[in-house]
Amino acid sequence: MPFVQALAIKLITAIRLTRLTMAFGAVSDVWFVILLSRASGEYPGIEVVRMSLWAALAAGAVVAIGLFAYGASLNDVLDVRHDAAFSPDRPIPAGRIGLGQAIVVTIGALIISVVASAAMGRMALWIMLLVAGAILFYNAAGKYIPSVGVVTIGLIHAAHMLIPNAGLTFTLPVWLVMTHAMGIAAAVHIMEDKRPRLGRGRIISLGLGWLFWSALIISYSVMRGGFWPAGTAWWVLLWPFAAVVAFIVIAIWKAGGVHAAAASEKLKRYGAMWQALYGAAWLMALGHEVQAAGLTVVAVCGFAAMTMIKEITGLTGRPIVYR
């Protein structure tokens, strides 16, 4: 029994270090691109179309989880002194995991991402390495300049969606996820009153960064002739539009009337879940109802799993011994 308890505490500590409760959104984004690429029939030569569906989804999940775990644990490794002063409950300063072990987790997460992305082809591997480099830049420097950090977060989300299919021409979903991630990152920065604050000048800089990268992403689609799928009515944009409106309503409802830290946590958790619903909405808009239904089921199950993991990780340390 003590062995099982010790193993459970180590597992919970690893989950808290890597923040896996938030990784669901990253997995959903990659799965959306895999499902769209296979359903559209426009990309017969890419690896995620040639391999079996389950193999493609498994590789995509491993890449997404690995990159997310790499970014989260790298953040704690680099911020160990800051967390010791301001977030002593984090796993490293709390003594639940050593700095050396956290470094091993960071490197291990990156390695499994490399292996899984290589299974999806050479281009997938290169994009994965680009995303890993962007994550390193954000944690080492970007997050200390709010406007740069928020834009970097959006670009990381956008680029990692292209790991399974670098030639994706329909980039509106990529643009939406980038905008979604940037909006949440900016809101969290304000809610948690992080320093330096997002003043007027930094907000303008952030807006200009968003406009630049939005123009670049949309222009890529236009140049490749894939801005809007042929034969698809424009009114189907109501599906993703409805998903955006629903998220705004839910975010205001859940974040209202609670402490800023709790509101920030809820915003990040619901934001991660909503990425799967965005994918389902786009698939429904493009006429891929079966795939849309599947991603919706995944979203519901994922949210339930996120909630369960969150409750379990709340038992780390003294509470689990008490129980």
Buried (B, 14 or more C-beta within 10 A) or exposed (E): EEEEEEEBBEEBBBBBBBBBBBBBBBBBBBBBBBBBBBBBEBBEEBBBBEBEEEBBBBBBBBBBBBBBBBBBBBBBBBBEEEBEEEEEEBBBBBEBBEEEBBEEBBEBBBEBBBBBBBBBBEBBBEBBBBBBEBBBBBBEEBBEBBBBBBBBBBBBBBBBBBBBBBEBBBBBBBBBBBBBBBBBBBBBBBBEEBEEEBEEEBBEBBBEBBEEBBEEBBEBBEEEEBBBBEEEEEEBBBBBEBBBEEBEEBBEEBBEEEEEEEBBBBBBBBBBBBBBBBBBBBBBBBBBEEBBEBBBEBBEEBBEEBEEBBEBBEBBBEEBEEE
